[in-house]
Amino acid sequence: MTIASHLQELRRKHEHLSEMVEREQRSPGADALRIAELKKQKLRLKEEMTRLQQA
């Protein structure tokens, strides 16, 4: 897998997590722990994308 294709996949996953966070936050019975975990996953992906872009 090339770096460009890996970055594209990471961006896709990051966008999917963003959508999940938004959905959870709009939900009447929003689970704060679930939202926090999704945000942590997003941050890890963002850090990985930044690391790959600087390589």
C-alpha positions as CSV (number, residue, x, y, z in Angstrom):
1,M,0.0,0.0,0.0
2,T,1.4,3.4,-0.9
3,I,1.5,6.3,1.5
4,A,-1.0,8.2,-0.6
5,S,-3.5,5.3,-0.5
6,H,-3.0,4.7,3.2
7,L,-3.6,8.4,3.8
8,Q,-6.8,8.3,1.8
9,E,-8.0,5.3,3.8
10,L,-7.2,7.1,7.1
11,R,-9.1,10.1,5.9
12,R,-12.1,8.0,5.0
13,K,-12.0,6.4,8.5
14,H,-11.7,9.8,10.1
15,E,-14.7,11.1,8.2
16,H,-16.7,8.0,9.2
17,L,-15.8,8.6,12.9
18,S,-16.8,12.2,12.6
19,E,-20.3,11.2,11.3
20,M,-20.6,8.7,14.1
21,V,-19.7,11.3,16.7
22,E,-22.3,13.7,15.3
23,R,-24.9,11.0,15.3
24,E,-24.2,10.0,18.9
25,Q,-24.3,13.7,20.0
26,R,-27.7,14.2,18.4
27,S,-29.1,11.1,20.0
28,P,-31.4,11.7,23.0
29,G,-29.6,9.1,25.1
30,A,-26.1,10.0,24.1
31,D,-23.4,7.9,25.7
32,A,-20.6,10.3,26.8
33,L,-18.1,7.4,27.1
34,R,-18.9,6.2,23.6
35,I,-18.5,9.7,22.3
36,A,-15.2,10.2,24.1
37,E,-13.9,6.9,22.7
38,L,-14.9,7.8,19.2
39,K,-13.1,11.2,19.6
40,K,-10.0,9.4,20.8
41,Q,-10.0,7.2,17.7
42,K,-10.4,10.3,15.5
43,L,-7.4,11.9,17.2
44,R,-5.2,8.8,16.8
45,L,-6.1,8.8,13.1
46,K,-5.4,12.5,12.8
47,E,-2.0,12.0,14.4
48,E,-1.2,9.1,12.1
49,M,-2.1,11.2,9.1
50,T,0.1,14.1,10.3
51,R,3.0,11.7,10.9
52,L,2.7,10.2,7.4
53,Q,2.4,13.6,5.7
54,Q,5.6,14.8,7.3
55,A,7.5,11.6,6.3
